[in-house]
């Protein structure tokens, strides 16, 4: 396993309109993914068994978790227990750092 | 458990000279911590059983993992398997996003 990942070495993949994903680092129980959003891009409501913690590196996002919506900005964070429904709308172009436990093996296929 | 953490709500703690830690979000198996480094600040070599993935949000760091040293900059990442010795020196003022699995219960005391 590599211990160092330089940004230019990691593939950037467009996963839906205006959303580009870069898997940066992972181990069995942990994965860190950088996700760039264009303004107005939407990550539709979904859920997964993995725990998730996401950090807002840049931009403004309206984040829906269960029945609640909040605006998050640079330096803010959200926490998703296993299985909770969630989605995000980008209000100002930005970047989310998504982290998962265990690693999202579905992202590696 | 709170799902949303706004940056201004999370305590910032000076953990060693020039290093300030802000625990942003955690669940049982996952923790995300923002660490601000002044130039020349050093995180001394240490190890822990937790898996760790760290993202460089800002700045330049010389990161030592086992016997190897590399320079990492904004957008780069490093991956630490359980138990590996590691340390970092900040060359230009910056921020690391440290993520751990499981959560660092020692940080919560």
Backbone of each chain as ProteinMPNN parsed JSONL, in Angstrom:
{"seq_chain_A": "XXXXXXXXXXXXXXXXXXXXXXXXXXXXXXXXXXXXXXXXXXXXXXXXXXXXXXXXXXXXXXXXXXXXXXXXXXXXXXXXXXXXXXXXXXXXXXXXXXXXXXXXXXXXX", "coords_chain_A": {"N_chain_A": [[0.842, -1.222, 0.0], [0.47, 2.267, -0.766], [1.813, 4.996, 1.046], [1.856, 7.707, 0.649], [0.008, 10.073, -1.142], [-0.027, 11.996, -3.895], [-1.765, 14.785, -5.083], [-1.95, 15.14, -7.902], [-1.637, 12.595, -8.848], [-3.94, 11.176, -8.423], [-6.88, 9.974, -9.804], [-9.505, 11.964, -11.225], [-12.945, 11.828, -11.319], [-15.962, 12.307, -13.075], [-18.967, 12.11, -11.489], [-21.628, 12.763, -11.452], [-23.734, 15.299, -12.973], [-21.785, 18.176, -12.723], [-20.451, 17.296, -10.481], [-17.476, 16.122, -9.236], [-15.328, 13.523, -8.407], [-12.608, 12.533, -6.364], [-10.792, 9.943, -5.285], [-8.777, 9.833, -2.589], [-7.343, 8.633, -0.37], [-7.184, 5.468, 1.258], [-7.842, 2.819, 3.564], [-8.573, -0.362, 5.069], [-10.665, 0.257, 6.893], [-11.303, 2.907, 6.521], [-11.829, 5.704, 4.466], [-10.966, 8.466, 2.415], [-12.243, 11.038, 0.481], [-12.18, 13.498, -2.015], [-14.474, 15.855, -3.101], [-15.561, 17.783, -5.707], [-17.819, 20.398, -6.319], [-19.841, 22.011, -8.689], [-21.603, 25.173, -8.767], [-25.021, 24.854, -7.92], [-25.052, 22.113, -8.348], [-26.287, 18.877, -7.443], [-26.313, 16.412, -4.994], [-28.137, 13.698, -4.901], [-30.672, 12.531, -2.598], [-29.726, 9.801, -0.593], [-28.619, 6.7, 0.931], [-26.349, 4.718, 2.938], [-24.649, 1.911, 4.401], [-22.258, 2.632, 5.615], [-20.572, 4.568, 8.1], [-20.273, 8.124, 7.989], [-18.316, 11.076, 7.839], [-18.205, 14.405, 6.943], [-16.362, 17.16, 5.714], [-16.465, 20.61, 5.064], [-14.567, 22.019, 2.732], [-14.608, 24.191, 1.075], [-16.875, 26.668, -0.219], [-20.554, 26.807, -0.253], [-23.126, 24.871, 1.087], [-26.323, 23.318, 1.047], [-27.411, 21.061, 3.213], [-29.138, 18.088, 3.61], [-30.312, 15.996, 6.105], [-31.89, 13.18, 7.102], [-34.906, 14.505, 8.124], [-34.086, 17.11, 8.306], [-32.661, 20.273, 7.323], [-29.703, 22.121, 6.749], [-27.576, 24.998, 6.311], [-24.228, 24.829, 5.346], [-20.848, 25.908, 5.601], [-17.423, 26.783, 4.696], [-15.192, 25.022, 6.737], [-17.111, 23.895, 8.325], [-18.964, 20.895, 9.232], [-20.469, 17.66, 8.719], [-22.211, 14.8, 10.094], [-22.903, 11.463, 9.55], [-24.678, 8.845, 10.694], [-24.675, 5.268, 10.29], [-26.696, 4.259, 7.624], [-28.449, 6.474, 7.478], [-30.614, 8.705, 5.686], [-29.524, 11.068, 3.272], [-28.555, 14.132, 1.585], [-27.196, 16.667, -0.666], [-27.077, 20.077, -1.733], [-25.323, 22.252, -3.76], [-24.667, 25.575, -3.154], [-22.843, 27.62, -3.5], [-20.071, 27.264, -5.537], [-17.904, 24.62, -4.619], [-16.024, 22.467, -2.341], [-16.158, 19.288, -0.901], [-14.87, 17.234, 1.708], [-15.215, 14.011, 1.966], [-15.479, 11.432, 4.319], [-15.335, 7.977, 5.117], [-16.349, 5.067, 6.973], [-16.734, 1.598, 7.075], [-14.194, 1.561, 4.362], [-15.443, 2.655, 1.155], [-16.109, 0.216, -0.75], [-17.575, -0.042, -3.019], [-16.901, 2.219, -4.474], [-14.494, 1.574, -5.547], [-14.652, -0.155, -7.617]], "CA_chain_A": [[0.0, 0.0, 0.0], [1.202, 3.533, -0.763], [1.532, 5.849, 2.2], [1.751, 9.11, 0.233], [-0.755, 10.271, -2.379], [0.048, 13.373, -4.378], [-3.045, 15.106, -5.712], [-1.925, 14.97, -9.366], [-1.612, 11.16, -9.171], [-5.235, 10.541, -8.153], [-7.861, 10.201, -10.883], [-10.724, 12.712, -10.926], [-14.009, 11.184, -12.094], [-17.258, 13.002, -12.982], [-19.912, 11.08, -11.059], [-22.94, 13.232, -11.907], [-23.48, 16.632, -13.535], [-21.232, 19.18, -11.813], [-19.843, 16.669, -9.291], [-16.264, 15.392, -9.63], [-14.848, 12.789, -7.234], [-11.21, 12.078, -6.375], [-10.497, 9.088, -4.129], [-7.398, 10.188, -2.238], [-6.639, 7.661, 0.464], [-8.046, 4.544, 1.976], [-7.355, 1.592, 4.193], [-9.769, -1.217, 5.164], [-11.748, 0.824, 7.706], [-11.295, 4.355, 6.421], [-11.599, 6.222, 3.111], [-11.086, 9.917, 2.289], [-12.572, 11.356, -0.901], [-12.382, 14.934, -2.261], [-15.559, 15.98, -4.075], [-15.73, 19.166, -6.177], [-19.184, 20.687, -6.765], [-20.189, 23.263, -9.361], [-22.803, 25.779, -8.184], [-26.297, 24.221, -8.292], [-24.985, 20.642, -8.442], [-27.065, 18.22, -6.385], [-26.104, 15.006, -4.655], [-29.514, 13.293, -4.566], [-30.831, 11.814, -1.321], [-29.348, 8.386, -0.645], [-28.097, 6.218, 2.212], [-25.411, 3.586, 2.844], [-24.372, 1.402, 5.753], [-21.013, 3.19, 6.14], [-20.56, 5.844, 8.822], [-19.645, 9.166, 7.158], [-18.119, 12.431, 8.349], [-17.829, 15.249, 5.801], [-15.823, 18.478, 6.039], [-16.609, 21.574, 3.965], [-13.295, 22.713, 2.474], [-14.846, 25.438, 0.329], [-18.206, 26.802, -0.791], [-21.733, 26.798, 0.614], [-23.949, 23.701, 0.778], [-27.527, 23.022, 1.807], [-27.274, 19.628, 3.478], [-30.338, 17.486, 4.193], [-30.05, 14.737, 6.811], [-33.215, 12.818, 7.585], [-35.91, 15.535, 7.819], [-33.551, 18.431, 8.627], [-31.795, 20.936, 6.327], [-28.926, 23.245, 7.277], [-26.53, 25.546, 5.442], [-22.871, 24.648, 5.862], [-19.836, 26.702, 4.907], [-16.028, 26.402, 4.92], [-14.82, 24.719, 8.125], [-18.179, 23.155, 8.992], [-18.861, 19.439, 9.152], [-21.673, 16.911, 9.071], [-21.955, 13.441, 10.572], [-23.983, 10.568, 9.125], [-24.656, 7.482, 11.214], [-24.99, 4.199, 9.346], [-28.05, 4.074, 7.096], [-29.319, 7.661, 7.464], [-30.86, 9.319, 4.372], [-28.876, 12.384, 3.211], [-28.278, 14.697, 0.263], [-26.62, 18.016, -0.581], [-27.184, 20.974, -2.883], [-24.245, 23.238, -3.698], [-25.169, 26.931, -3.418], [-21.683, 28.318, -4.09], [-19.049, 26.299, -5.968], [-17.127, 24.243, -3.444], [-15.354, 21.166, -2.189], [-16.397, 18.519, 0.326], [-13.998, 16.101, 2.014], [-16.059, 12.936, 2.502], [-14.743, 10.3, 4.885], [-16.232, 6.839, 5.342], [-15.877, 3.848, 7.647], [-15.475, 1.203, 6.43], [-13.967, 2.129, 3.033], [-16.506, 2.416, 0.168], [-15.592, -0.705, -1.778], [-18.325, 0.216, -4.266], [-16.21, 3.275, -5.232], [-13.215, 1.063, -6.068], [-14.883, -1.121, -8.722]], "C_chain_A": [[0.874, 1.268, 0.0], [0.837, 4.332, 0.481], [1.309, 7.313, 1.807], [0.959, 9.179, -1.071], [-0.626, 11.741, -2.748], [-1.179, 13.621, -5.26], [-3.052, 14.801, -7.217], [-1.928, 13.496, -9.78], [-2.998, 10.521, -9.089], [-6.253, 10.957, -9.205], [-9.043, 11.028, -10.382], [-11.806, 12.221, -11.887], [-15.284, 12.009, -11.961], [-18.318, 11.965, -12.655], [-21.356, 11.464, -11.34], [-22.736, 14.677, -12.345], [-22.965, 17.615, -12.479], [-20.58, 18.606, -10.571], [-18.682, 15.778, -9.737], [-15.601, 14.82, -8.381], [-13.409, 12.332, -7.417], [-10.98, 11.248, -5.104], [-9.032, 9.316, -3.778], [-6.716, 9.104, -1.426], [-7.617, 6.728, 1.117], [-7.253, 3.396, 2.553], [-8.619, 0.729, 4.34], [-10.95, -0.493, 5.825], [-11.975, 2.307, 7.497], [-11.053, 4.74, 4.963], [-11.836, 7.725, 3.1], [-11.197, 10.279, 0.804], [-12.808, 12.859, -1.014], [-13.419, 15.081, -3.363], [-15.76, 17.455, -4.422], [-17.143, 19.333, -6.726], [-19.214, 22.008, -7.527], [-21.408, 23.845, -8.652], [-24.032, 25.099, -8.767], [-26.23, 22.707, -8.452], [-25.666, 20.032, -7.226], [-26.613, 16.772, -6.228], [-27.449, 14.516, -4.118], [-29.546, 12.485, -3.268], [-30.515, 10.327, -1.505], [-28.899, 7.965, 0.752], [-27.148, 5.056, 1.953], [-25.093, 3.138, 4.262], [-23.117, 2.009, 6.391], [-21.3, 4.415, 7.003], [-19.843, 6.861, 7.919], [-19.471, 10.441, 7.98], [-17.593, 13.257, 7.182], [-17.446, 16.644, 6.276], [-16.005, 19.395, 4.826], [-15.296, 22.336, 3.802], [-13.551, 24.088, 1.868], [-16.299, 25.473, -0.11], [-19.311, 26.827, 0.246], [-22.647, 25.67, 0.14], [-25.198, 23.696, 1.646], [-27.554, 21.499, 1.97], [-28.531, 19.128, 4.188], [-29.963, 16.15, 4.82], [-31.357, 14.347, 7.481], [-34.187, 13.912, 7.166], [-35.381, 16.949, 7.999], [-32.634, 18.948, 7.515], [-30.987, 21.999, 7.04], [-27.946, 23.714, 6.21], [-25.18, 25.344, 6.106], [-21.891, 25.369, 4.95], [-18.451, 26.174, 5.271], [-15.748, 26.17, 6.413], [-15.894, 23.97, 8.883], [-18.113, 21.667, 8.607], [-20.245, 18.82, 9.29], [-21.344, 15.441, 9.281], [-23.163, 12.583, 10.218], [-23.81, 9.198, 9.754], [-25.013, 6.499, 10.095], [-26.459, 4.246, 8.913], [-28.918, 5.307, 7.01], [-29.41, 8.244, 6.042], [-30.224, 10.717, 4.352], [-28.672, 12.826, 1.762], [-27.724, 16.102, 0.432], [-26.863, 18.771, -1.877], [-26.091, 22.031, -2.716], [-24.798, 24.612, -4.067], [-24.072, 27.834, -3.969], [-20.625, 27.264, -4.339], [-18.142, 25.895, -4.799], [-16.561, 22.848, -3.485], [-15.763, 20.557, -0.858], [-15.317, 17.452, 0.462], [-14.878, 15.064, 2.704], [-15.166, 11.85, 3.087], [-15.746, 9.237, 5.297], [-15.543, 5.76, 6.172], [-16.987, 2.813, 7.586], [-15.306, 1.884, 5.068], [-15.13, 1.77, 2.11], [-15.956, 1.519, -0.919], [-16.325, -0.51, -3.1], [-17.678, 1.327, -5.1], [-14.963, 2.738, -5.948], [-13.395, 0.131, -7.263], [-14.651, -0.468, -10.079]], "O_chain_A": [[1.893, 1.324, 0.688], [-0.316, 4.336, 0.912], [0.659, 8.066, 2.533], [1.223, 8.416, -2.0], [-1.063, 12.62, -2.006], [-1.568, 12.777, -6.067], [-4.03, 14.271, -7.743], [-2.194, 13.183, -10.941], [-3.208, 9.436, -9.631], [-6.456, 12.145, -9.459], [-9.525, 10.829, -9.267], [-11.612, 12.199, -13.102], [-15.658, 12.38, -10.849], [-18.552, 11.044, -13.439], [-22.219, 10.593, -11.454], [-21.664, 15.236, -12.112], [-23.626, 17.856, -11.469], [-20.188, 19.363, -9.683], [-18.86, 14.825, -10.496], [-15.346, 15.541, -7.417], [-13.032, 11.816, -8.469], [-10.975, 11.782, -3.995], [-8.146, 9.024, -4.581], [-5.607, 8.693, -1.767], [-8.726, 7.115, 1.487], [-6.161, 3.058, 2.097], [-9.651, 1.079, 3.77], [-12.09, -0.614, 5.376], [-12.763, 2.914, 8.223], [-10.182, 4.174, 4.303], [-12.793, 8.209, 3.704], [-10.366, 9.883, -0.013], [-13.544, 13.436, -0.214], [-13.27, 14.502, -4.439], [-16.084, 18.271, -3.558], [-17.61, 18.505, -7.508], [-18.672, 23.009, -7.059], [-22.163, 23.114, -8.012], [-24.081, 24.804, -9.961], [-27.262, 22.074, -8.674], [-25.631, 20.59, -6.129], [-26.541, 16.015, -7.196], [-27.851, 14.878, -3.012], [-28.565, 11.84, -2.898], [-30.98, 9.689, -2.449], [-28.811, 8.799, 1.654], [-27.15, 4.479, 0.866], [-25.251, 3.905, 5.212], [-22.941, 1.902, 7.604], [-22.177, 5.213, 6.672], [-18.926, 6.506, 7.179], [-20.368, 10.836, 8.725], [-16.644, 12.854, 6.509], [-18.114, 17.232, 7.127], [-15.729, 18.996, 3.694], [-14.953, 23.187, 4.623], [-12.803, 25.033, 2.117], [-16.898, 24.424, -0.351], [-19.06, 26.863, 1.451], [-22.909, 25.53, -1.055], [-25.145, 24.027, 2.831], [-27.698, 20.755, 1.0], [-28.936, 19.664, 5.22], [-29.378, 15.284, 4.169], [-31.877, 15.081, 8.322], [-34.289, 14.223, 5.979], [-36.144, 17.905, 7.861], [-31.931, 18.18, 6.859], [-31.538, 22.723, 7.87], [-27.539, 22.953, 5.333], [-25.007, 25.651, 7.286], [-22.059, 25.439, 3.733], [-18.322, 25.235, 6.057], [-16.039, 27.03, 7.244], [-15.635, 23.457, 9.972], [-17.31, 21.257, 7.769], [-21.115, 19.414, 9.927], [-20.371, 14.907, 8.747], [-24.299, 12.927, 10.541], [-22.894, 8.462, 9.389], [-25.589, 6.885, 9.078], [-27.356, 4.27, 9.756], [-30.04, 5.217, 6.513], [-28.426, 8.273, 5.302], [-30.37, 11.472, 5.313], [-28.624, 12.007, 0.845], [-27.769, 16.669, 1.523], [-26.858, 18.195, -2.966], [-25.957, 22.63, -1.649], [-25.335, 24.797, -5.16], [-24.331, 28.705, -4.799], [-20.316, 26.462, -3.457], [-17.665, 26.762, -4.067], [-16.608, 22.151, -4.499], [-15.723, 21.217, 0.18], [-14.899, 16.843, -0.523], [-15.239, 15.215, 3.871], [-14.219, 11.398, 2.444], [-16.847, 9.537, 5.757], [-14.331, 5.564, 6.088], [-18.104, 3.111, 8.009], [-16.151, 2.679, 4.657], [-15.736, 0.708, 2.257], [-15.397, 2.003, -1.904], [-15.775, -0.776, -4.169], [-17.883, 1.375, -6.313], [-14.442, 3.386, -6.855], [-12.415, -0.323, -7.854], [-14.798, -1.122, -11.112]]}, "seq_chain_B": "XXXXXXXXXXXXXXXXXXXXXXXXXXXXXXXXXXXXXXXXXXXXXXXXXXXXXXXXXXXXXXXXXXXXXXXXXXXXXXXXXXXXXXXXXXXXXXXXXXXXXXXXXXXXX", "coords_chain_B": {"N_chain_B": [[-26.946, 12.337, 19.162], [-25.347, 14.979, 17.41], [-25.91, 16.025, 14.066], [-24.955, 18.087, 12.547], [-22.177, 20.21, 12.526], [-21.096, 23.322, 13.265], [-18.357, 25.35, 12.489], [-17.665, 27.406, 14.343], [-18.706, 26.457, 16.698], [-17.116, 24.444, 17.649], [-14.601, 23.576, 19.883], [-11.289, 24.927, 19.947], [-8.128, 23.725, 20.598], [-4.916, 24.176, 21.978], [-2.43, 21.95, 21.384], [0.27, 21.428, 21.285], [3.314, 23.395, 20.977], [2.469, 25.773, 18.595], [0.601, 24.157, 17.372], [-2.735, 23.576, 16.814], [-5.752, 22.058, 17.649], [-8.892, 20.972, 16.447], [-11.625, 19.172, 17.127], [-13.907, 17.995, 14.963], [-15.96, 16.219, 13.955], [-17.427, 13.098, 14.882], [-18.054, 9.579, 15.05], [-18.677, 6.218, 16.187], [-16.775, 4.706, 14.717], [-15.223, 6.471, 13.318], [-13.475, 9.495, 13.009], [-13.052, 12.999, 12.552], [-10.709, 15.542, 12.412], [-9.561, 18.851, 12.569], [-6.472, 20.336, 12.109], [-4.436, 22.975, 12.866], [-1.362, 24.325, 11.869], [1.405, 26.273, 12.811], [4.14, 27.79, 10.986], [7.087, 25.842, 11.071], [6.23, 24.323, 13.219], [6.135, 21.162, 14.879], [4.973, 17.888, 14.753], [5.726, 15.409, 16.756], [7.367, 12.217, 16.223], [5.276, 9.407, 16.452], [2.952, 6.723, 17.274], [-0.115, 4.847, 16.8], [-2.872, 2.62, 17.382], [-5.001, 3.112, 15.68], [-6.275, 3.309, 12.349], [-5.298, 5.808, 9.994], [-6.07, 8.53, 7.867], [-4.901, 11.377, 6.273], [-5.492, 14.637, 5.064], [-4.116, 17.311, 3.248], [-5.072, 20.448, 3.734], [-4.057, 22.968, 3.475], [-0.909, 24.692, 3.093], [2.552, 23.527, 3.545], [4.088, 20.477, 4.22], [6.526, 18.378, 5.728], [6.449, 15.063, 5.8], [6.971, 12.244, 7.735], [6.994, 8.799, 7.502], [7.347, 5.734, 8.88], [10.463, 4.885, 7.65], [10.571, 6.758, 5.679], [10.479, 9.993, 4.093], [8.45, 12.604, 2.844], [7.529, 15.525, 0.939], [4.502, 17.22, 1.287], [1.717, 18.914, -0.093], [-1.033, 21.277, -0.492], [-4.007, 19.527, -1.095], [-2.84, 17.044, -1.255], [-2.283, 13.835, 0.349], [-1.928, 11.529, 3.107], [-1.501, 8.12, 4.258], [-1.928, 6.048, 6.979], [-1.327, 2.957, 8.147], [-2.517, 0.888, 10.849], [-0.612, 1.314, 13.76], [1.797, 2.258, 12.626], [4.821, 4.187, 12.729], [4.961, 7.728, 12.761], [5.346, 11.206, 11.799], [5.284, 14.837, 11.548], [6.502, 17.838, 10.026], [5.909, 21.233, 9.81], [6.364, 23.242, 7.051], [5.414, 25.443, 5.675], [3.001, 27.527, 7.037], [-0.057, 25.927, 7.834], [-2.862, 23.632, 7.337], [-4.04, 20.534, 8.426], [-6.308, 17.884, 7.727], [-7.125, 15.471, 9.74], [-8.102, 12.11, 9.789], [-9.528, 9.345, 11.484], [-9.868, 5.841, 12.24], [-10.719, 3.355, 14.544], [-12.691, 6.034, 16.18], [-10.717, 8.468, 17.971], [-10.658, 7.911, 21.092], [-9.073, 8.766, 23.127], [-8.721, 11.46, 22.574], [-11.026, 12.566, 23.457], [-11.167, 12.793, 26.14]], "CA_chain_B": [[-25.754, 12.818, 18.445], [-25.602, 16.055, 16.456], [-25.514, 15.712, 12.7], [-24.325, 19.258, 11.929], [-21.231, 20.904, 13.398], [-20.626, 24.576, 12.677], [-16.965, 25.534, 12.911], [-17.542, 28.279, 15.52], [-19.174, 25.739, 17.888], [-16.174, 23.395, 18.06], [-13.466, 24.102, 20.653], [-9.931, 24.804, 19.398], [-7.252, 23.443, 21.743], [-3.488, 24.128, 21.608], [-1.96, 20.651, 21.885], [1.717, 21.587, 21.477], [3.614, 24.729, 20.461], [2.173, 26.023, 17.18], [-0.346, 23.157, 16.829], [-4.062, 23.771, 17.416], [-6.615, 20.95, 17.22], [-10.338, 21.152, 16.558], [-12.361, 17.935, 16.825], [-15.115, 18.474, 14.284], [-17.067, 15.267, 13.91], [-17.04, 11.708, 15.094], [-19.009, 8.519, 15.352], [-17.856, 5.192, 16.85], [-15.691, 4.156, 13.895], [-14.707, 7.494, 12.419], [-13.332, 10.825, 13.618], [-12.419, 13.988, 11.677], [-10.094, 16.565, 13.251], [-8.839, 19.887, 11.8], [-5.285, 20.69, 12.882], [-3.74, 24.137, 12.3], [0.066, 24.346, 12.195], [2.25, 27.423, 12.505], [5.381, 27.388, 10.327], [8.11, 25.229, 11.931], [5.671, 23.44, 14.255], [6.496, 19.753, 14.662], [4.251, 16.806, 15.415], [6.82, 14.449, 16.97], [7.084, 10.839, 15.788], [4.44, 8.638, 17.382], [2.122, 5.725, 16.586], [-1.355, 4.493, 17.494], [-3.49, 1.478, 16.692], [-6.045, 3.563, 14.757], [-5.937, 3.665, 10.977], [-5.402, 7.267, 9.818], [-5.862, 9.155, 6.557], [-4.804, 12.827, 6.488], [-5.583, 15.479, 3.863], [-3.492, 18.627, 3.421], [-5.975, 21.515, 3.268], [-3.307, 24.207, 3.224], [0.449, 24.699, 3.618], [3.526, 22.537, 3.08], [4.487, 19.625, 5.338], [7.441, 17.256, 5.527], [5.793, 13.987, 6.55], [7.8, 11.046, 7.884], [6.217, 7.589, 7.796], [8.4, 4.714, 8.94], [11.794, 5.433, 7.325], [10.492, 7.594, 4.482], [10.036, 11.392, 4.244], [8.04, 13.26, 1.598], [6.868, 16.825, 1.054], [3.111, 17.217, 0.843], [1.135, 20.244, -0.253], [-2.486, 21.357, -0.597], [-4.655, 18.534, -1.962], [-2.191, 15.743, -1.092], [-2.867, 12.969, 1.373], [-1.111, 10.384, 3.519], [-2.269, 6.993, 4.79], [-1.163, 5.386, 8.046], [-1.905, 1.719, 8.683], [-2.459, 0.708, 12.297], [0.655, 1.075, 14.456], [3.018, 2.741, 11.958], [5.444, 5.383, 13.301], [4.828, 8.853, 11.826], [5.483, 12.544, 12.348], [5.195, 15.87, 10.505], [7.058, 19.175, 10.28], [5.24, 22.211, 8.956], [7.321, 24.141, 6.404], [4.643, 26.689, 5.478], [1.772, 27.535, 7.837], [-1.064, 25.164, 7.119], [-3.951, 22.911, 7.998], [-4.257, 19.127, 8.079], [-7.547, 17.232, 8.135], [-6.783, 14.115, 10.193], [-9.251, 11.238, 10.034], [-9.123, 8.142, 12.215], [-10.823, 4.76, 12.501], [-11.931, 3.958, 15.102], [-12.527, 7.374, 16.753], [-9.67, 8.603, 18.997], [-11.316, 8.166, 22.383], [-8.109, 9.507, 23.958], [-8.902, 12.897, 22.309], [-12.316, 13.027, 24.002], [-11.117, 12.828, 27.612]], "C_chain_B": [[-26.153, 13.937, 17.476], [-25.146, 15.623, 15.062], [-24.75, 16.859, 12.042], [-23.389, 19.908, 12.951], [-20.798, 22.174, 12.671], [-19.28, 24.908, 13.32], [-16.851, 26.338, 14.216], [-17.994, 27.587, 16.806], [-18.121, 24.785, 18.453], [-14.942, 24.035, 18.696], [-12.155, 23.909, 19.891], [-8.966, 24.747, 20.58], [-5.798, 23.468, 21.256], [-2.893, 22.858, 22.212], [-0.447, 20.595, 22.03], [2.081, 22.898, 20.798], [3.335, 24.842, 18.958], [1.187, 25.038, 16.569], [-1.676, 23.267, 17.572], [-5.052, 22.793, 16.788], [-8.081, 21.268, 17.444], [-11.022, 19.838, 16.153], [-13.686, 18.361, 16.213], [-16.24, 17.456, 14.328], [-16.587, 13.874, 14.196], [-18.264, 10.85, 15.335], [-18.142, 7.418, 15.993], [-16.618, 4.823, 16.041], [-14.938, 5.196, 13.09], [-14.598, 8.803, 13.19], [-12.599, 11.738, 12.645], [-11.984, 15.186, 12.531], [-9.342, 17.545, 12.352], [-7.676, 20.367, 12.658], [-4.549, 21.829, 12.174], [-2.292, 24.13, 12.784], [0.653, 25.716, 11.862], [3.489, 26.906, 11.767], [6.364, 26.903, 11.377], [7.538, 24.373, 13.052], [5.931, 21.978, 13.868], [5.561, 18.844, 15.447], [5.262, 15.662, 15.527], [6.387, 13.035, 16.571], [6.307, 10.093, 16.867], [3.686, 7.584, 16.573], [0.884, 5.46, 17.419], [-2.002, 3.353, 16.715], [-4.533, 1.873, 15.648], [-5.488, 3.682, 13.344], [-6.13, 5.173, 10.834], [-5.24, 7.622, 8.343], [-5.902, 10.663, 6.787], [-4.751, 13.556, 5.15], [-4.94, 16.827, 4.163], [-4.429, 19.684, 2.84], [-5.186, 22.73, 2.82], [-1.885, 24.031, 3.734], [1.335, 23.634, 2.997], [4.05, 21.794, 4.302], [5.528, 18.61, 4.875], [6.917, 16.139, 6.425], [6.692, 12.758, 6.546], [6.904, 9.883, 8.279], [7.2, 6.428, 7.757], [9.729, 5.381, 8.653], [11.75, 6.436, 6.182], [9.966, 8.992, 4.814], [9.566, 11.888, 2.891], [7.429, 14.614, 1.911], [5.451, 16.713, 0.515], [2.572, 18.634, 0.885], [-0.379, 20.129, -0.359], [-3.039, 20.316, -1.569], [-4.034, 17.158, -1.872], [-2.718, 15.047, 0.167], [-1.809, 11.99, 1.877], [-1.951, 9.386, 4.305], [-1.388, 6.253, 5.786], [-1.9, 4.121, 8.481], [-1.752, 1.711, 10.203], [-1.017, 0.517, 12.776], [1.901, 1.648, 13.811], [3.496, 4.055, 12.603], [5.34, 6.529, 12.278], [4.987, 10.18, 12.561], [5.416, 13.553, 11.207], [5.856, 17.151, 10.983], [6.378, 20.126, 9.3], [6.27, 23.179, 8.378], [6.681, 25.479, 6.045], [3.334, 26.527, 6.219], [0.633, 26.8, 7.123], [-2.074, 24.469, 8.003], [-3.967, 21.478, 7.488], [-5.643, 18.7, 8.54], [-7.176, 15.783, 8.441], [-8.06, 13.314, 10.36], [-8.747, 9.903, 10.581], [-10.246, 7.116, 12.235], [-10.132, 3.739, 13.403], [-11.665, 5.385, 15.605], [-11.432, 7.354, 17.822], [-10.327, 8.942, 20.326], [-10.394, 8.934, 23.322], [-8.224, 11.016, 23.729], [-10.135, 13.451, 23.028], [-12.301, 13.161, 25.512], [-10.929, 14.241, 28.13]], "O_chain_B": [[-27.18, 13.844, 16.803], [-24.13, 14.945, 14.907], [-23.989, 16.643, 11.098], [-23.77, 20.126, 14.101], [-20.205, 22.111, 11.594], [-19.096, 24.765, 14.529], [-16.049, 26.003, 15.088], [-17.701, 28.074, 17.898], [-18.22, 24.364, 19.606], [-14.322, 24.925, 18.114], [-11.932, 22.869, 19.272], [-8.987, 25.614, 21.453], [-5.478, 22.854, 20.238], [-2.86, 22.715, 23.434], [0.068, 19.799, 22.816], [1.243, 23.473, 20.104], [3.898, 24.098, 18.155], [0.956, 25.077, 15.36], [-1.744, 23.078, 18.786], [-5.175, 22.708, 15.566], [-8.465, 21.771, 18.5], [-10.998, 19.447, 14.986], [-14.496, 19.014, 16.87], [-17.364, 17.795, 14.7], [-15.481, 13.495, 13.81], [-19.327, 11.311, 15.75], [-16.979, 7.67, 16.309], [-15.537, 4.647, 16.602], [-14.099, 4.845, 12.261], [-15.508, 9.177, 13.93], [-11.646, 11.318, 11.989], [-12.782, 15.764, 13.269], [-8.578, 17.132, 11.48], [-7.873, 20.763, 13.807], [-4.098, 21.68, 11.038], [-2.032, 23.949, 13.973], [0.43, 26.253, 10.776], [3.851, 25.737, 11.898], [6.464, 27.489, 12.455], [8.307, 23.745, 13.78], [5.942, 21.62, 12.69], [5.382, 19.011, 16.653], [5.61, 15.027, 14.532], [5.201, 12.706, 16.582], [6.65, 10.149, 18.048], [3.769, 7.553, 15.345], [0.834, 5.803, 18.6], [-1.714, 3.15, 15.536], [-4.911, 1.048, 14.816], [-4.348, 4.11, 13.163], [-7.012, 5.754, 11.467], [-4.375, 7.078, 7.656], [-6.827, 11.172, 7.422], [-4.052, 13.139, 4.226], [-5.192, 17.417, 5.213], [-4.568, 19.807, 1.623], [-5.59, 23.439, 1.899], [-1.663, 23.304, 4.702], [0.943, 22.936, 2.062], [4.412, 22.412, 5.303], [5.431, 18.055, 3.78], [6.937, 16.252, 7.65], [7.12, 12.291, 5.491], [6.155, 9.958, 9.252], [7.817, 6.165, 6.725], [10.097, 6.341, 9.33], [12.799, 6.92, 5.756], [9.122, 9.159, 5.695], [10.217, 11.62, 1.882], [6.885, 14.832, 2.994], [5.226, 16.18, -0.572], [2.912, 19.435, 1.756], [-0.937, 19.033, -0.32], [-2.602, 20.229, -2.716], [-4.62, 16.189, -2.354], [-3.496, 15.614, 0.934], [-0.882, 11.657, 1.138], [-2.956, 9.734, 4.925], [-0.255, 5.881, 5.48], [-2.96, 4.193, 9.104], [-0.941, 2.453, 10.758], [-0.291, -0.335, 12.261], [2.982, 1.54, 14.39], [2.692, 4.912, 12.971], [5.593, 6.335, 11.089], [4.791, 10.268, 13.773], [5.481, 13.176, 10.036], [5.792, 17.509, 12.159], [6.288, 19.843, 8.105], [6.97, 23.86, 9.127], [7.332, 26.522, 6.106], [2.637, 25.525, 6.059], [0.392, 27.031, 5.939], [-2.14, 24.675, 9.215], [-3.914, 21.231, 6.283], [-6.102, 19.103, 9.609], [-6.945, 14.978, 7.539], [-9.004, 13.779, 11.0], [-7.69, 9.407, 10.191], [-11.425, 7.469, 12.244], [-9.04, 3.286, 13.061], [-10.55, 5.889, 15.475], [-11.24, 6.344, 18.499], [-10.53, 10.113, 20.649], [-10.855, 9.661, 24.201], [-7.855, 11.789, 24.614], [-10.269, 14.664, 23.189], [-13.288, 13.587, 26.111], [-10.866, 14.452, 29.341]]}, "name": "protein", "num_of_chains": 2, "seq": "XXXXXXXXXXXXXXXXXXXXXXXXXXXXXXXXXXXXXXXXXXXXXXXXXXXXXXXXXXXXXXXXXXXXXXXXXXXXXXXXXXXXXXXXXXXXXXXXXXXXXXXXXXXXXXXXXXXXXXXXXXXXXXXXXXXXXXXXXXXXXXXXXXXXXXXXXXXXXXXXXXXXXXXXXXXXXXXXXXXXXXXXXXXXXXXXXXXXXXXXXXXXXXXXXXXXXXXXXX"}
